[in-house]
Amino acid sequence: MTTCTAADDEAARRWRLVLGRYAADELSVGQQDQGLERSLSYLYDREYTARGHRTGGGDRAGGGSGRSAGLGGSQPHGVDVTALGWLSEAGSLFPRETFERMQVDAVSRYGLTELLQDDTAIESLEPSRELAVAMLQVRGSLNDRAAAGLRRVIQRVVDDIVRRLRPRFATAVNGRIDRSRRSMHRVARNFDWKRTLRANLGRVDADGRMTVQDVRFSARAKRTLTWDVILLVDQSGSMAPSLLYSAVCAGILSGLPGVNVQLYLFDTSVVDMTHVADDPVTVLMTAQLGGGTDIARAVRYAEQQVRNPSRTVVALVSDFYEGGSVSNLLAGVRRMASSGVTMLGLAALDEAAEPAYDHGTARLLAECGMEVAALTPERFAEWLGEVLT
């Protein structure tokens, strides 16, 4: 006779929630898991429906509630199974990270765009980069009302990213460190250890240990010359995460003194977005994700916009999978680098912030004078600050 342990019971519970209605005859759903089962059923039974499986209805032997992707009577009486009701219940049942993942699946895999047509649902959504990326990828299939809802969600995500990144860009780009002036802006890269030591010399105890109470930071000298920063952003289908951050970076840079931003999105053609570079949401709502990639054409277009090579930065954001002429691409990079243009190739990052790009083309670009790196937006701000100062 086999004795079931608490660990066995917990494993059976978890497998029942994973397998859903297909395990209903063998594994029961405990009373405490009814809400979890219902939320998972509402969303993930759509996978079964898409594959042609019948979802069934009503209670099953073994205590299962029966999963159904529909909105009809197979759900328990009195349960709100509309998209808004599901959103509210799932948000209260699952940890934040799990709930965010479910939101992404709801939009990108199962087309629950009705979430974007309800004001209350929009406010209930947990804004995240992943959700914004998923929504941008289905934007073309939305009606006007859902598109308006999408814009509100994107605005919330963008506002959150801007709050986090703007101080980093402002500090990095506004000028070089001026050791002669003290700053009350406490940023690690401006830490002045010499002045800090001098300010706290009177706080050394008998054992030689110093109590640091007065921490000093240096100010930054203002730049007097203007730089042109040309952002070339690949808008092919795989570039949605990078496009989001690129639009935000362009918006932040547009508001900084001494920086002239030019923003161009490209696939097999080039679209000038400079006139709305200060509005990341409009950029994202206008972008057309998908299609081929002609990096050489974008580089050639940027080359034609260069006015003062020695004070111009061209930042190419791409996965470097060239659909056009690699030789033309390399020639264009070589010409600009030789003229004095500072060139940076920002390799695409996937949804897990891991580099995802063509290493072969990246190596060739580096040999032609382009510095190629996979940088987070924070690190890009630091790199740009180093170049401009």
Contacts in CASP RR format, 6 or more apart in sequence:
PFRMAT RR
TARGET T0000
AUTHOR 0000-0000-0000
METHOD contacts of the structure
MODEL  1
MTTCTAADDEAARRWRLVLGRYAADELSVGQQDQGLERSLSYLYDREYTA
RGHRTGGGDRAGGGSGRSAGLGGSQPHGVDVTALGWLSEAGSLFPRETFE
RMQVDAVSRYGLTELLQDDTAIESLEPSRELAVAMLQVRGSLNDRAAAGL
RRVIQRVVDDIVRRLRPRFATAVNGRIDRSRRSMHRVARNFDWKRTLRAN
LGRVDADGRMTVQDVRFSARAKRTLTWDVILLVDQSGSMAPSLLYSAVCA
GILSGLPGVNVQLYLFDTSVVDMTHVADDPVTVLMTAQLGGGTDIARAVR
YAEQQVRNPSRTVVALVSDFYEGGSVSNLLAGVRRMASSGVTMLGLAALD
EAAEPAYDHGTARLLAECGMEVAALTPERFAEWLGEVLT
12 27 0 8 1.000
13 30 0 8 1.000
13 33 0 8 1.000
15 23 0 8 1.000
15 27 0 8 1.000
16 23 0 8 1.000
16 27 0 8 1.000
16 28 0 8 1.000
16 29 0 8 1.000
16 33 0 8 1.000
16 37 0 8 1.000
17 29 0 8 1.000
17 33 0 8 1.000
17 36 0 8 1.000
17 37 0 8 1.000
17 40 0 8 1.000
19 27 0 8 1.000
20 37 0 8 1.000
20 40 0 8 1.000
20 41 0 8 1.000
20 66 0 8 1.000
20 67 0 8 1.000
21 41 0 8 1.000
21 45 0 8 1.000
21 55 0 8 1.000
21 56 0 8 1.000
21 60 0 8 1.000
21 64 0 8 1.000
21 66 0 8 1.000
21 67 0 8 1.000
24 60 0 8 1.000
24 61 0 8 1.000
24 62 0 8 1.000
24 63 0 8 1.000
24 64 0 8 1.000
24 66 0 8 1.000
25 60 0 8 1.000
25 61 0 8 1.000
25 62 0 8 1.000
26 62 0 8 1.000
27 62 0 8 1.000
28 62 0 8 1.000
28 63 0 8 1.000
28 64 0 8 1.000
29 37 0 8 1.000
29 63 0 8 1.000
29 64 0 8 1.000
29 65 0 8 1.000
30 63 0 8 1.000
34 65 0 8 1.000
34 76 0 8 1.000
35 89 0 8 1.000
35 93 0 8 1.000
36 93 0 8 1.000
36 94 0 8 1.000
37 64 0 8 1.000
37 65 0 8 1.000
37 67 0 8 1.000
38 65 0 8 1.000
38 75 0 8 1.000
38 76 0 8 1.000
38 79 0 8 1.000
38 81 0 8 1.000
38 89 0 8 1.000
39 86 0 8 1.000
39 89 0 8 1.000
39 90 0 8 1.000
39 93 0 8 1.000
39 94 0 8 1.000
39 102 0 8 1.000
40 67 0 8 1.000
41 65 0 8 1.000
41 66 0 8 1.000
41 67 0 8 1.000
41 68 0 8 1.000
41 69 0 8 1.000
42 68 0 8 1.000
42 69 0 8 1.000
42 70 0 8 1.000
42 75 0 8 1.000
42 81 0 8 1.000
42 86 0 8 1.000
43 86 0 8 1.000
43 90 0 8 1.000
43 102 0 8 1.000
43 105 0 8 1.000
43 106 0 8 1.000
43 110 0 8 1.000
43 112 0 8 1.000
44 67 0 8 1.000
44 105 0 8 1.000
45 55 0 8 1.000
45 67 0 8 1.000
45 68 0 8 1.000
45 69 0 8 1.000
45 70 0 8 1.000
46 69 0 8 1.000
46 109 0 8 1.000
46 110 0 8 1.000
47 109 0 8 1.000
47 110 0 8 1.000
48 55 0 8 1.000
48 67 0 8 1.000
48 69 0 8 1.000
49 55 0 8 1.000
49 69 0 8 1.000
49 70 0 8 1.000
55 66 0 8 1.000
55 67 0 8 1.000
55 68 0 8 1.000
55 69 0 8 1.000
55 70 0 8 1.000
55 74 0 8 1.000
56 66 0 8 1.000
56 67 0 8 1.000
56 68 0 8 1.000
56 74 0 8 1.000
57 66 0 8 1.000
57 68 0 8 1.000
57 74 0 8 1.000
58 65 0 8 1.000
58 66 0 8 1.000
58 74 0 8 1.000
59 65 0 8 1.000
59 66 0 8 1.000
60 66 0 8 1.000
65 75 0 8 1.000
65 76 0 8 1.000
66 74 0 8 1.000
68 74 0 8 1.000
68 75 0 8 1.000
70 81 0 8 1.000
71 81 0 8 1.000
71 82 0 8 1.000
72 81 0 8 1.000
75 81 0 8 1.000
80 86 0 8 1.000
80 88 0 8 1.000
80 89 0 8 1.000
82 114 0 8 1.000
83 106 0 8 1.000
83 112 0 8 1.000
83 114 0 8 1.000
83 115 0 8 1.000
83 118 0 8 1.000
83 121 0 8 1.000
84 115 0 8 1.000
84 118 0 8 1.000
84 120 0 8 1.000
84 121 0 8 1.000
84 124 0 8 1.000
87 103 0 8 1.000
87 115 0 8 1.000
87 121 0 8 1.000
87 124 0 8 1.000
87 125 0 8 1.000
88 124 0 8 1.000
90 99 0 8 1.000
90 102 0 8 1.000
91 99 0 8 1.000
91 124 0 8 1.000
91 126 0 8 1.000
94 102 0 8 1.000
96 126 0 8 1.000
99 126 0 8 1.000
100 126 0 8 1.000
100 128 0 8 1.000
100 130 0 8 1.000
100 131 0 8 1.000
101 130 0 8 1.000
103 125 0 8 1.000
103 126 0 8 1.000
103 128 0 8 1.000
103 131 0 8 1.000
103 134 0 8 1.000
104 128 0 8 1.000
104 130 0 8 1.000
104 131 0 8 1.000
104 134 0 8 1.000
106 112 0 8 1.000
106 115 0 8 1.000
107 113 0 8 1.000
107 115 0 8 1.000
107 131 0 8 1.000
107 134 0 8 1.000
107 135 0 8 1.000
107 138 0 8 1.000
108 134 0 8 1.000
108 135 0 8 1.000
108 137 0 8 1.000
108 138 0 8 1.000
111 138 0 8 1.000
113 138 0 8 1.000
113 141 0 8 1.000
113 142 0 8 1.000
113 146 0 8 1.000
114 121 0 8 1.000
114 146 0 8 1.000
115 121 0 8 1.000
115 122 0 8 1.000
115 125 0 8 1.000
116 122 0 8 1.000
116 135 0 8 1.000
116 142 0 8 1.000
116 145 0 8 1.000
116 146 0 8 1.000
116 147 0 8 1.000
116 149 0 8 1.000
116 150 0 8 1.000
116 153 0 8 1.000
117 143 0 8 1.000
117 145 0 8 1.000
117 146 0 8 1.000
117 149 0 8 1.000
122 149 0 8 1.000
122 152 0 8 1.000
122 153 0 8 1.000
125 131 0 8 1.000
125 153 0 8 1.000
127 153 0 8 1.000
127 156 0 8 1.000
127 157 0 8 1.000
127 160 0 8 1.000
128 157 0 8 1.000
129 157 0 8 1.000
129 161 0 8 1.000
129 241 0 8 1.000
129 244 0 8 1.000
130 351 0 8 1.000
131 153 0 8 1.000
131 157 0 8 1.000
132 153 0 8 1.000
132 154 0 8 1.000
132 157 0 8 1.000
132 158 0 8 1.000
132 244 0 8 1.000
132 284 0 8 1.000
133 240 0 8 1.000
133 241 0 8 1.000
133 244 0 8 1.000
133 351 0 8 1.000
135 150 0 8 1.000
135 153 0 8 1.000
135 154 0 8 1.000
136 154 0 8 1.000
136 240 0 8 1.000
136 243 0 8 1.000
136 244 0 8 1.000
136 284 0 8 1.000
136 287 0 8 1.000
136 289 0 8 1.000
137 237 0 8 1.000
137 240 0 8 1.000
137 289 0 8 1.000
139 147 0 8 1.000
139 150 0 8 1.000
139 285 0 8 1.000
139 289 0 8 1.000
142 150 0 8 1.000
147 285 0 8 1.000
150 285 0 8 1.000
151 281 0 8 1.000
151 285 0 8 1.000
154 281 0 8 1.000
154 284 0 8 1.000
154 285 0 8 1.000
155 281 0 8 1.000
157 244 0 8 1.000
158 247 0 8 1.000
158 248 0 8 1.000
158 280 0 8 1.000
158 281 0 8 1.000
158 284 0 8 1.000
161 244 0 8 1.000
161 245 0 8 1.000
161 248 0 8 1.000
161 377 0 8 1.000
162 248 0 8 1.000
162 251 0 8 1.000
162 252 0 8 1.000
162 280 0 8 1.000
165 248 0 8 1.000
165 249 0 8 1.000
165 252 0 8 1.000
165 377 0 8 1.000
165 378 0 8 1.000
165 381 0 8 1.000
166 252 0 8 1.000
167 187 0 8 1.000
168 377 0 8 1.000
168 378 0 8 1.000
168 381 0 8 1.000
168 382 0 8 1.000
169 249 0 8 1.000
169 252 0 8 1.000
169 253 0 8 1.000
169 256 0 8 1.000
169 381 0 8 1.000
169 384 0 8 1.000
170 252 0 8 1.000
170 256 0 8 1.000
171 185 0 8 1.000
171 187 0 8 1.000
171 189 0 8 1.000
171 190 0 8 1.000
171 220 0 8 1.000
172 189 0 8 1.000
172 381 0 8 1.000
172 382 0 8 1.000
172 384 0 8 1.000
172 385 0 8 1.000
172 386 0 8 1.000
173 253 0 8 1.000
173 256 0 8 1.000
173 259 0 8 1.000
173 381 0 8 1.000
173 384 0 8 1.000
173 385 0 8 1.000
173 388 0 8 1.000
174 220 0 8 1.000
174 222 0 8 1.000
174 223 0 8 1.000
174 256 0 8 1.000
174 257 0 8 1.000
175 220 0 8 1.000
175 221 0 8 1.000
175 222 0 8 1.000
175 223 0 8 1.000
175 385 0 8 1.000
175 388 0 8 1.000
175 389 0 8 1.000
176 220 0 8 1.000
176 221 0 8 1.000
176 389 0 8 1.000
177 190 0 8 1.000
177 218 0 8 1.000
177 219 0 8 1.000
177 220 0 8 1.000
177 221 0 8 1.000
178 218 0 8 1.000
178 219 0 8 1.000
178 220 0 8 1.000
178 221 0 8 1.000
179 192 0 8 1.000
179 218 0 8 1.000
181 218 0 8 1.000
181 219 0 8 1.000
182 192 0 8 1.000
182 195 0 8 1.000
182 216 0 8 1.000
182 217 0 8 1.000
182 218 0 8 1.000
182 219 0 8 1.000
183 190 0 8 1.000
183 217 0 8 1.000
183 218 0 8 1.000
183 219 0 8 1.000
183 220 0 8 1.000
184 217 0 8 1.000
185 217 0 8 1.000
185 219 0 8 1.000
186 215 0 8 1.000
186 217 0 8 1.000
187 217 0 8 1.000
189 382 0 8 1.000
190 217 0 8 1.000
190 218 0 8 1.000
190 219 0 8 1.000
190 220 0 8 1.000
191 215 0 8 1.000
191 216 0 8 1.000
191 217 0 8 1.000
191 218 0 8 1.000
192 216 0 8 1.000
192 217 0 8 1.000
192 218 0 8 1.000
195 216 0 8 1.000
195 218 0 8 1.000
196 212 0 8 1.000
196 214 0 8 1.000
196 215 0 8 1.000
196 216 0 8 1.000
197 210 0 8 1.000
199 214 0 8 1.000
199 216 0 8 1.000
200 210 0 8 1.000
200 211 0 8 1.000
200 212 0 8 1.000
200 213 0 8 1.000
200 214 0 8 1.000
201 210 0 8 1.000
203 210 0 8 1.000
203 211 0 8 1.000
203 212 0 8 1.000
203 213 0 8 1.000
204 210 0 8 1.000
204 211 0 8 1.000
205 211 0 8 1.000
222 257 0 8 1.000
223 257 0 8 1.000
223 258 0 8 1.000
223 388 0 8 1.000
223 389 0 8 1.000
225 258 0 8 1.000
225 311 0 8 1.000
226 258 0 8 1.000
226 259 0 8 1.000
226 260 0 8 1.000
226 311 0 8 1.000
227 258 0 8 1.000
227 259 0 8 1.000
227 260 0 8 1.000
227 311 0 8 1.000
227 312 0 8 1.000
227 313 0 8 1.000
227 388 0 8 1.000
228 260 0 8 1.000
228 262 0 8 1.000
228 305 0 8 1.000
228 306 0 8 1.000
228 307 0 8 1.000
228 308 0 8 1.000
228 311 0 8 1.000
228 312 0 8 1.000
228 313 0 8 1.000
229 253 0 8 1.000
229 259 0 8 1.000
229 260 0 8 1.000
229 261 0 8 1.000
229 262 0 8 1.000
229 312 0 8 1.000
229 313 0 8 1.000
229 315 0 8 1.000
229 384 0 8 1.000
230 262 0 8 1.000
230 264 0 8 1.000
230 302 0 8 1.000
230 305 0 8 1.000
230 306 0 8 1.000
230 312 0 8 1.000
230 313 0 8 1.000
230 314 0 8 1.000
230 315 0 8 1.000
231 246 0 8 1.000
231 249 0 8 1.000
231 250 0 8 1.000
231 261 0 8 1.000
231 262 0 8 1.000
231 263 0 8 1.000
231 264 0 8 1.000
231 277 0 8 1.000
231 315 0 8 1.000
231 317 0 8 1.000
232 264 0 8 1.000
232 266 0 8 1.000
232 298 0 8 1.000
232 299 0 8 1.000
232 301 0 8 1.000
232 302 0 8 1.000
232 314 0 8 1.000
232 315 0 8 1.000
232 316 0 8 1.000
232 317 0 8 1.000
232 318 0 8 1.000
233 239 0 8 1.000
233 242 0 8 1.000
233 243 0 8 1.000
233 246 0 8 1.000
233 247 0 8 1.000
233 263 0 8 1.000
233 264 0 8 1.000
233 265 0 8 1.000
233 266 0 8 1.000
233 317 0 8 1.000
233 318 0 8 1.000
234 242 0 8 1.000
234 243 0 8 1.000
234 266 0 8 1.000
234 267 0 8 1.000
234 293 0 8 1.000
234 295 0 8 1.000
234 298 0 8 1.000
234 316 0 8 1.000
234 317 0 8 1.000
234 318 0 8 1.000
234 319 0 8 1.000
234 348 0 8 1.000
235 243 0 8 1.000
235 265 0 8 1.000
235 266 0 8 1.000
235 267 0 8 1.000
235 287 0 8 1.000
235 288 0 8 1.000
235 289 0 8 1.000
235 290 0 8 1.000
236 267 0 8 1.000
236 289 0 8 1.000
236 290 0 8 1.000
236 291 0 8 1.000
236 292 0 8 1.000
236 293 0 8 1.000
236 319 0 8 1.000
236 321 0 8 1.000
237 289 0 8 1.000
237 290 0 8 1.000
237 291 0 8 1.000
238 319 0 8 1.000
238 348 0 8 1.000
238 356 0 8 1.000
239 289 0 8 1.000
239 317 0 8 1.000
239 318 0 8 1.000
239 319 0 8 1.000
239 348 0 8 1.000
240 289 0 8 1.000
241 348 0 8 1.000
241 349 0 8 1.000
241 350 0 8 1.000
241 351 0 8 1.000
242 317 0 8 1.000
242 346 0 8 1.000
242 348 0 8 1.000
242 349 0 8 1.000
243 265 0 8 1.000
243 284 0 8 1.000
243 287 0 8 1.000
243 289 0 8 1.000
243 317 0 8 1.000
244 284 0 8 1.000
245 377 0 8 1.000
246 317 0 8 1.000
247 263 0 8 1.000
247 280 0 8 1.000
247 283 0 8 1.000
247 284 0 8 1.000
247 287 0 8 1.000
248 280 0 8 1.000
248 377 0 8 1.000
249 377 0 8 1.000
249 380 0 8 1.000
249 381 0 8 1.000
250 261 0 8 1.000
250 263 0 8 1.000
250 273 0 8 1.000
250 277 0 8 1.000
250 278 0 8 1.000
250 280 0 8 1.000
250 283 0 8 1.000
251 261 0 8 1.000
251 277 0 8 1.000
251 278 0 8 1.000
251 279 0 8 1.000
251 280 0 8 1.000
253 259 0 8 1.000
253 261 0 8 1.000
253 277 0 8 1.000
253 384 0 8 1.000
254 261 0 8 1.000
254 277 0 8 1.000
254 278 0 8 1.000
255 278 0 8 1.000
259 388 0 8 1.000
261 274 0 8 1.000
261 277 0 8 1.000
261 278 0 8 1.000
262 272 0 8 1.000
262 274 0 8 1.000
262 277 0 8 1.000
262 302 0 8 1.000
262 305 0 8 1.000
263 272 0 8 1.000
263 273 0 8 1.000
263 274 0 8 1.000
263 277 0 8 1.000
263 283 0 8 1.000
264 270 0 8 1.000
264 271 0 8 1.000
264 272 0 8 1.000
264 273 0 8 1.000
264 274 0 8 1.000
264 298 0 8 1.000
264 301 0 8 1.000
264 302 0 8 1.000
265 271 0 8 1.000
265 273 0 8 1.000
265 283 0 8 1.000
265 287 0 8 1.000
266 293 0 8 1.000
266 294 0 8 1.000
266 295 0 8 1.000
266 297 0 8 1.000
266 298 0 8 1.000
266 301 0 8 1.000
267 288 0 8 1.000
267 290 0 8 1.000
267 291 0 8 1.000
267 292 0 8 1.000
267 293 0 8 1.000
267 294 0 8 1.000
268 291 0 8 1.000
268 292 0 8 1.000
268 293 0 8 1.000
268 294 0 8 1.000
268 297 0 8 1.000
269 294 0 8 1.000
269 297 0 8 1.000
270 297 0 8 1.000
270 298 0 8 1.000
270 301 0 8 1.000
273 283 0 8 1.000
273 286 0 8 1.000
276 282 0 8 1.000
276 283 0 8 1.000
276 286 0 8 1.000
277 283 0 8 1.000
292 323 0 8 1.000
293 318 0 8 1.000
293 319 0 8 1.000
293 321 0 8 1.000
293 322 0 8 1.000
293 323 0 8 1.000
293 324 0 8 1.000
294 322 0 8 1.000
294 323 0 8 1.000
294 324 0 8 1.000
295 316 0 8 1.000
295 318 0 8 1.000
295 320 0 8 1.000
295 322 0 8 1.000
295 323 0 8 1.000
295 324 0 8 1.000
295 329 0 8 1.000
296 322 0 8 1.000
296 324 0 8 1.000
296 325 0 8 1.000
296 326 0 8 1.000
296 328 0 8 1.000
296 329 0 8 1.000
296 332 0 8 1.000
297 324 0 8 1.000
298 316 0 8 1.000
299 314 0 8 1.000
299 316 0 8 1.000
299 329 0 8 1.000
299 332 0 8 1.000
299 333 0 8 1.000
299 336 0 8 1.000
300 328 0 8 1.000
300 332 0 8 1.000
302 314 0 8 1.000
302 336 0 8 1.000
303 332 0 8 1.000
303 335 0 8 1.000
303 336 0 8 1.000
306 312 0 8 1.000
306 314 0 8 1.000
306 336 0 8 1.000
306 339 0 8 1.000
306 341 0 8 1.000
309 336 0 8 1.000
309 339 0 8 1.000
309 340 0 8 1.000
309 341 0 8 1.000
310 340 0 8 1.000
312 340 0 8 1.000
312 341 0 8 1.000
312 342 0 8 1.000
313 341 0 8 1.000
313 342 0 8 1.000
313 343 0 8 1.000
313 344 0 8 1.000
313 384 0 8 1.000
313 387 0 8 1.000
313 388 0 8 1.000
314 336 0 8 1.000
314 341 0 8 1.000
314 342 0 8 1.000
314 343 0 8 1.000
314 344 0 8 1.000
315 343 0 8 1.000
315 344 0 8 1.000
315 345 0 8 1.000
315 346 0 8 1.000
315 380 0 8 1.000
315 384 0 8 1.000
316 343 0 8 1.000
316 344 0 8 1.000
316 345 0 8 1.000
316 346 0 8 1.000
316 370 0 8 1.000
317 345 0 8 1.000
317 346 0 8 1.000
317 348 0 8 1.000
318 345 0 8 1.000
318 346 0 8 1.000
318 347 0 8 1.000
318 348 0 8 1.000
318 357 0 8 1.000
319 347 0 8 1.000
319 348 0 8 1.000
319 356 0 8 1.000
319 357 0 8 1.000
319 358 0 8 1.000
320 347 0 8 1.000
320 348 0 8 1.000
320 357 0 8 1.000
320 358 0 8 1.000
320 360 0 8 1.000
320 361 0 8 1.000
320 362 0 8 1.000
320 365 0 8 1.000
321 357 0 8 1.000
321 358 0 8 1.000
321 361 0 8 1.000
322 329 0 8 1.000
322 358 0 8 1.000
322 361 0 8 1.000
326 361 0 8 1.000
326 364 0 8 1.000
329 361 0 8 1.000
329 365 0 8 1.000
330 364 0 8 1.000
330 365 0 8 1.000
330 368 0 8 1.000
332 368 0 8 1.000
333 343 0 8 1.000
333 365 0 8 1.000
333 368 0 8 1.000
333 369 0 8 1.000
333 370 0 8 1.000
334 368 0 8 1.000
334 369 0 8 1.000
336 343 0 8 1.000
337 343 0 8 1.000
337 368 0 8 1.000
337 369 0 8 1.000
337 370 0 8 1.000
342 387 0 8 1.000
343 369 0 8 1.000
343 370 0 8 1.000
343 371 0 8 1.000
344 370 0 8 1.000
344 371 0 8 1.000
344 372 0 8 1.000
344 373 0 8 1.000
344 383 0 8 1.000
345 362 0 8 1.000
345 365 0 8 1.000
345 370 0 8 1.000
345 371 0 8 1.000
345 372 0 8 1.000
345 373 0 8 1.000
346 373 0 8 1.000
346 374 0 8 1.000
346 375 0 8 1.000
346 380 0 8 1.000
347 355 0 8 1.000
347 356 0 8 1.000
347 357 0 8 1.000
347 362 0 8 1.000
347 372 0 8 1.000
347 373 0 8 1.000
347 374 0 8 1.000
348 355 0 8 1.000
348 356 0 8 1.000
348 357 0 8 1.000
349 355 0 8 1.000
349 356 0 8 1.000
349 374 0 8 1.000
349 376 0 8 1.000
350 356 0 8 1.000
353 376 0 8 1.000
355 374 0 8 1.000
357 374 0 8 1.000
362 372 0 8 1.000
363 372 0 8 1.000
365 372 0 8 1.000
366 372 0 8 1.000
373 379 0 8 1.000
373 383 0 8 1.000
375 383 0 8 1.000
END
